Amino acid sequence: MHGTAMERASLAVRHDFDALPRSAEVEVRPAIRAELATLADMANRLVPGVQIGEAELQRYFGFDSESILTFSRKGKLLGAVAFLYLNNRGHDALILDAMSLTHPDVEMLATPAEEVSAIYVWAIAGQGRAMAGLGNVSQHLSGARFAPADLYAHPATDAGRELMVALGFRRTPSFQPDLWCYQRPWNRLPLMVPATHVATRSLANARH
């Protein structure tokens, strides 16, 4: 479930993801098991190159019920966003292109009781006003469990790339082709820190 798809991807004004306005119209909440078949069908229709079944969604949902957030308006399901909450091992494997992003090994994922080292945006599939709920998603990811983790994504379409740019994502150096990263504001280096004070390290040791 790799990539992004939405009816209207680009935002009229660029917003830092963590500063997106909240929507009172679009409800964002963790998916429930009964919605997984509908969400799998929606992903297969809307996300380029995706072929995922309900059973696969069940596997990741069973591992972490907060890995899929739904968008709905007046009781109508508009779409969803799926995340891989990576542990330290998964974070390194993502940067080093050493994991499957279509069928990730659950050993790369943080358990609900484990520190989330990085958040990979597995897919966004939405229609109608779904994307108006992205501010509610950022609010959800500002919780204590998720706030320390930067976000990563692979835009699969031009519209998805436009959305990444609008939300403050930038291409990041890695062995993983075309990997984009959104660095949380509180993880960014202060502007007054000279670049010479930042140690240069290999990608393999960049977080250690």
C-alpha positions as CSV (number, residue, x, y, z in Angstrom):
1,M,0.0,0.0,0.0
2,H,2.7,2.3,-1.2
3,G,2.0,5.9,-2.4
4,T,-0.7,8.6,-2.3
5,A,-3.9,9.3,-4.1
6,M,-6.5,11.9,-3.5
7,E,-9.2,13.7,-5.5
8,R,-7.5,17.1,-5.0
9,A,-4.0,16.7,-3.8
10,S,-2.5,20.2,-3.8
11,L,-3.2,22.7,-1.0
12,A,-4.0,26.2,-1.9
13,V,-1.5,27.5,0.6
14,R,1.6,25.7,1.9
15,H,1.3,24.7,5.5
16,D,3.8,23.0,7.8
17,F,2.1,19.6,8.5
18,D,2.1,20.2,12.3
19,A,0.5,23.6,11.8
20,L,-2.4,22.5,9.5
21,P,-5.8,23.9,10.6
22,R,-8.1,21.4,12.2
23,S,-11.4,20.6,10.5
24,A,-14.8,20.5,12.3
25,E,-16.4,18.9,9.2
26,V,-14.2,15.9,8.7
27,E,-13.8,13.4,11.5
28,V,-10.5,11.5,11.8
29,R,-10.4,8.4,14.0
30,P,-8.7,5.0,14.1
31,A,-10.4,2.5,11.7
32,I,-12.6,-0.3,13.0
33,R,-12.3,-3.9,11.8
34,A,-15.6,-3.8,10.0
35,E,-14.3,-1.0,7.7
36,L,-11.2,-2.8,6.4
37,A,-12.8,-4.5,3.4
38,T,-14.1,-1.1,2.2
39,L,-10.8,0.5,2.8
40,A,-8.9,-2.2,0.9
41,D,-11.2,-1.7,-2.0
42,M,-10.8,2.1,-1.9
43,A,-7.0,1.8,-1.8
44,N,-7.0,-0.6,-4.8
45,R,-9.1,1.9,-6.8
46,L,-7.5,5.1,-5.8
47,V,-3.8,4.5,-5.1
48,P,-1.7,3.7,-8.3
49,G,-0.1,0.3,-8.3
50,V,-1.7,-0.9,-5.1
51,Q,-3.1,-4.4,-4.8
52,I,-3.9,-5.2,-1.2
53,G,-6.5,-7.4,0.3
54,E,-8.6,-7.3,3.4
55,A,-6.5,-10.1,5.0
56,E,-3.3,-8.0,4.7
57,L,-5.0,-5.0,6.3
58,Q,-6.2,-7.2,9.0
59,R,-2.7,-8.3,9.8
60,Y,-1.3,-4.8,10.3
61,F,-4.5,-3.6,12.0
62,G,-4.2,-6.5,14.4
63,F,-0.7,-5.5,15.2
64,D,-1.5,-1.9,15.8
65,S,-5.1,-0.6,15.7
66,E,-3.9,3.0,15.3
67,S,-2.0,2.3,12.1
68,I,-5.0,3.2,9.9
69,L,-6.9,6.5,10.4
70,T,-10.2,7.1,8.6
71,F,-11.7,10.3,7.2
72,S,-15.5,10.6,7.4
73,R,-18.1,13.4,7.0
74,K,-21.7,13.1,8.3
75,G,-21.2,9.4,8.7
76,K,-19.9,8.8,5.2
77,L,-16.5,7.2,4.9
78,L,-14.3,9.4,2.6
79,G,-10.9,7.6,2.8
80,A,-8.1,6.7,5.1
81,V,-4.4,7.2,5.7
82,A,-2.2,4.2,6.7
83,F,1.1,4.5,8.6
84,L,3.9,2.2,9.4
85,Y,5.1,3.1,12.9
86,L,8.8,2.0,12.7
87,N,11.0,1.0,15.5
88,N,14.8,1.7,15.5
89,R,15.5,-1.3,13.3
90,G,12.7,-0.4,10.9
91,H,13.9,3.2,10.7
92,D,17.5,2.1,9.8
93,A,16.1,-0.4,7.3
94,L,14.0,2.3,5.6
95,I,17.0,4.7,5.2
96,L,19.2,1.8,3.9
97,D,16.6,0.4,1.5
98,A,16.6,-2.9,3.4
99,M,12.9,-3.5,4.0
100,S,9.9,-4.3,1.9
101,L,7.5,-1.3,1.8
102,T,4.7,-3.3,0.1
103,H,4.8,-6.2,2.6
104,P,6.7,-4.9,5.6
105,D,7.9,-7.4,8.2
106,V,6.2,-6.7,11.5
107,E,9.6,-7.0,13.3
108,M,10.3,-3.6,11.7
109,L,7.2,-2.1,13.4
110,A,7.0,-0.6,16.9
111,T,4.6,-2.3,19.2
112,P,2.1,-0.1,21.0
113,A,4.4,-0.2,24.0
114,E,7.6,0.5,22.1
115,E,9.1,3.9,21.1
116,V,8.2,5.0,17.5
117,S,11.4,6.0,15.8
118,A,9.9,7.0,12.5
119,I,6.5,7.2,10.8
120,Y,6.2,6.0,7.2
121,V,3.1,7.2,5.3
122,W,2.1,4.0,3.7
123,A,-0.8,5.4,1.7
124,I,-3.4,8.1,1.6
125,A,-6.6,7.4,-0.3
126,G,-9.4,9.9,-0.2
127,Q,-12.2,11.4,-2.1
128,G,-14.4,14.5,-1.7
129,R,-13.3,16.6,1.3
130,A,-11.2,13.9,2.9
131,M,-7.9,15.9,2.6
132,A,-9.5,18.7,4.8
133,G,-9.0,16.3,7.6
134,L,-5.2,16.3,7.4
135,G,-5.0,18.8,10.2
136,N,-6.8,16.4,12.4
137,V,-4.3,13.7,11.4
138,S,-1.4,16.0,12.5
139,Q,-3.2,16.6,15.8
140,H,-3.4,12.8,16.3
141,L,0.3,12.4,15.5
142,S,1.1,15.1,18.1
143,G,0.3,12.7,20.9
144,A,3.1,11.6,23.2
145,R,3.7,8.3,21.4
146,F,4.1,9.8,17.9
147,A,5.4,13.4,18.4
148,P,9.2,12.5,18.6
149,A,9.1,10.7,15.2
150,D,9.7,12.4,11.8
151,L,7.5,11.3,8.9
152,Y,8.7,9.7,5.6
153,A,6.9,9.0,2.4
154,H,7.3,8.1,-1.3
155,P,5.0,10.2,-3.5
156,A,3.7,7.9,-6.2
157,T,2.1,10.5,-8.4
158,D,2.6,14.2,-9.4
159,A,-0.4,15.1,-7.2
160,G,1.2,13.2,-4.3
161,R,4.5,15.0,-4.8
162,E,2.7,18.4,-4.8
163,L,1.0,17.4,-1.6
164,M,4.3,16.4,0.0
165,V,5.8,19.8,-0.9
166,A,2.8,21.6,0.4
167,L,3.0,19.9,3.7
168,G,6.7,20.6,4.2
169,F,8.3,17.3,3.1
170,R,11.7,17.4,1.4
171,R,13.7,14.8,-0.4
172,T,16.2,13.3,2.0
173,P,19.6,11.6,1.4
174,S,19.2,7.9,1.8
175,F,19.8,4.6,0.0
176,Q,16.1,4.4,-0.5
177,P,15.2,6.0,-3.9
178,D,13.0,9.2,-3.9
179,L,12.5,9.1,-0.1
180,W,10.9,12.3,1.3
181,C,11.0,13.4,4.9
182,Y,9.0,15.8,7.1
183,Q,11.0,16.8,10.1
184,R,9.0,17.7,13.1
185,P,9.5,21.4,14.1
186,W,10.9,20.4,17.5
187,N,13.5,18.1,15.9
188,R,15.0,20.8,13.7
189,L,18.4,22.3,14.4
190,P,18.2,25.9,15.6
191,L,19.2,28.3,12.8
192,M,22.0,29.7,14.8
193,V,23.9,26.4,15.0
194,P,26.8,26.6,12.5
195,A,26.9,23.7,10.1
196,T,30.5,22.9,11.1
197,H,29.3,21.9,14.6
198,V,27.3,19.1,13.1
199,A,29.3,15.9,12.9
200,T,29.4,14.2,9.5
201,R,28.5,10.5,9.8
202,S,27.7,7.7,7.4
203,L,24.0,6.9,6.7
204,A,24.4,3.6,8.5
205,N,25.4,5.4,11.7
206,A,23.4,8.6,11.3
207,R,21.1,8.0,14.2
208,H,23.6,6.4,16.6
